[in-house]
């Protein structure tokens, strides 16, 4: 009789622990969904090179070069990182649009880089990281939505090599 009572208590305890764990998981999922829906876009800029960026302009335009929205204009010193809020969502104007990055490094000509494909309002995070590898200069671009910053709807998760001497750039394959 006593064994049965102990077994029932253990079973009840396991059920209670399982219910608490399941409840915590559900609360965590709800919190992630709410955080995702309330997220306001952030702009993360990194210059991990040995050169200052004297001019950096980030904006959106459609494929007919019609301006949509400017989200940043400034400079970025060598080794500097900036984390900014670009404000309200970039509003979808009915046309597919792209992110444009105009960048000029100290002593170099300006480069215009077009990347991504946006076809809805965007309020996710945009990350631009300039870096060097083996004497070459690169830009990593990413525009992601949600907690996990999926770039599936933006087509913007790219490494780009910068050719200053030709005032050009290309995707890294």
N, C-alpha and C positions, 0 to 999 in steps of 0.2 A: 504494500500500500504506500509506504513512504517513498519507494523508488519511483512509483508512478507520479506522485506529487512533485518530486524533484525534477523528473523528466518534463512534466507539464510546465513547471516554472522556467526551465531552461528553454523550452520551445517558445513560451510566451516572451521570454527575454529576447530570443533571436528574432521573433516576429517584430517586436517593438524596435529593435536596433535596425532591422531592415526597413521598416517604415520611416524611421528618422532619416536614414541615409537616402532613401528614395525622395523624401520631402526636400532635403537639402539639394539634391541634384536638380529637382524641378525648380526650386527657387533660383539656383545658379543659372539655369537655362533661361528663365524669365528675365533675370537681370541682364544677361547677354543680349537678349532680343531688345529690351528696352534701351540699353546703352547703344546698341547699333542704330536704332531708330532716332535717337536723340543726338547722335554724333554730328558735330559741326566740323567741317573740313580743316585739316591742319596742313601747313606747308613746311616741309623739313628740307633745309638747304645745308649742304656740307661741301666745303672746299678743302679736300685732303691733298692739295697740290702744293708746290713751292711757289706758285704765282698768285698774285692778287687778281680777283675778278673786279675790274673797274666799272663794269656795267652788266647788270643782269635784269632782264625784263621777261616776265612770264605772263602770257595772255592766251586767250582762246579765240579762234577764228574758224569760220566755216571753210569748205573747200573752194569757195569762190573768193577767198581772201577778205570776206566781210568780218570786221572786228565784232567780237561778242562780249568779252569781259577781260579786264586787266586784273591780275591778282597779286603782282609783285613788281616793284621797280626799285633797284638799289644796287649795292655792291657787296662783295663778300671777300674778306681778306684771306690770305693763305692760312690754312689750318682752322678757319672759323666755321662754326655751326650756328645756324639760326633755326628756331622753331617758332612759327607764327600761325595765327588763325587768319585765314583769308576771308573770313566773314560769311555771308550767306551763300547758299548753294548757287552754283553756276546754272543759270536757267536755260533749259532746252528751248531753242527757238524754232524747232521743227526741221532743222537741217542737221546733218552729221557735222560735228566740229572736231578740231584737233587742238592739242596743246602746243603752243609755240614758245620756244626759249631763244631769246636773243642774248648771247653772251659775248663779252669782250674781256679777254685776259690782258693784263698789263703788257704793253709792247706788241700786241697782236691785233689783227683785224677782227671785226665782229663776225660771229657765226650765227646763222639762223637755223635752228633745228626744229622740225615739225615731228611730233610723235603722238601716238595714241589715236583712238577713234571713239568719240563720245556721241551717244544718240539719245540721251535722257538727262534730266537734271543730275548734277553731280555735287555731292557734299562729302566726299571721302577725303582721304589723305593723298597728298602729292609729295613725292620724295625725289629730290635731285641731288645726286652725289657725284661731284667731280673728283677724280683721283688719277694717280700716275701709276704706270707699271712699265718697267723696262724702258724708261725714257719717253714713253708715249702718254698722251693725255686722253682720258676717257670721261664719259658721263653715263651714270646709271640713272635711268628714269623709271619711276613707278607711280601709278595712280591707282589706288585701291579703295574698294568699298567695304564697309563692315568691320567687325572686330578683327577678322583675319586678313583684312586688306586684299581681298580678291581683286585681281586685275582682269578678270574674265570679261567684264562689261566695258572695259576701257581700252583694251589691247595696248596697254602701256606698262611694260615691264621689260626694259630693253637696256642693253649695253651698247654704247656708241663710242667710236673712236673719233677724236678730233684732229683734223689736219690743218694746223694754223698756216703753214706755208702755202697751202692751196685754197685757203678760206673755205674749207669743205669738211664734211663728216660722212661717216658710213656706219651701218649697223655691224656689230661684231657677231659673227656667226658661230 
